[in-house]
Amino acid sequence: MGMHWGELNKNIRGIITYSLSPYEQKAFAGAISKGVPNMFRRVKGQIFRVAPPFVGAYLIYDWAKKEHARLQRKDPAEFANDE
């Protein structure tokens, strides 16, 4: 390829672009030391905006499921006179 470390720029008609080979990068540099604390910080900042609608939706879903099961049961009093 002809490029060595330190020759990271390319000049085409006065426009300089810089690139780094993917083989010379560290893909997960700082993922544990910076990424995990940042994830917890972001979750902590958004939990009170996201959690209440999910909790409300779950409570409505649970109520509807129980109500549907209750309405599907037969009432034994309706069949007391059958023989």
C-alpha positions in Angstrom: 0.0 0.0 0.0 3.0 2.3 0.3 1.8 4.1 3.4 3.7 3.9 6.7 2.9 5.1 10.1 3.1 8.9 10.1 2.0 9.2 6.5 -1.7 9.5 7.4 -2.7 12.3 5.2 -3.6 12.4 1.5 -3.6 15.7 -0.5 -6.0 15.7 -3.5 -6.5 19.2 -5.2 -5.8 21.1 -2.0 -8.2 18.9 0.2 -6.4 17.1 2.9 -7.9 13.9 4.3 -6.6 11.9 7.2 -7.1 8.2 7.6 -5.9 5.5 9.9 -5.8 1.9 8.9 -8.3 -0.3 10.7 -5.5 -2.6 11.6 -3.7 0.2 13.5 -6.8 1.1 15.6 -7.9 -0.2 18.9 -11.5 -1.0 18.3 -12.5 -1.3 22.0 -10.1 1.2 23.5 -11.7 2.5 26.7 -14.9 0.4 26.3 -14.7 -0.9 29.9 -13.1 2.1 31.7 -15.2 4.8 30.0 -18.1 3.1 28.2 -19.6 1.2 31.2 -19.7 4.3 33.5 -21.1 6.4 30.7 -23.8 3.8 30.1 -24.8 3.9 33.8 -24.8 7.7 33.7 -27.1 7.8 30.6 -29.5 5.2 32.0 -29.7 7.1 35.3 -30.5 10.3 33.5 -33.3 8.8 31.4 -34.9 6.1 33.7 -37.6 8.4 35.0 -38.7 9.3 31.5 -38.7 5.8 30.1 -39.8 3.5 33.1 -43.2 5.0 34.0 -44.8 4.4 30.5 -43.4 0.8 30.5 -44.7 0.2 34.0 -48.1 1.6 33.2 -48.4 -0.4 30.0 -47.5 -3.6 31.8 -50.1 -2.9 34.5 -52.8 -2.3 31.9 -51.7 -5.5 30.0 -51.8 -7.5 33.2 -55.2 -6.2 34.2 -56.7 -6.8 30.7 -55.3 -10.4 30.7 -56.8 -11.2 34.1 -60.1 -9.5 33.2 -60.3 -11.6 29.9 -59.7 -14.8 31.9 -62.4 -13.8 34.4 -64.9 -13.1 31.7 -64.2 -16.4 29.9 -65.3 -18.5 33.0 -68.8 -19.9 33.2 -71.1 -18.9 36.0 -72.4 -22.0 37.7 -75.6 -20.2 38.7 -76.7 -20.1 35.1 -76.7 -23.9 34.8 -78.3 -24.7 38.1 -81.7 -25.8 36.5 -80.1 -28.0 33.8 -80.5 -31.7 34.1 
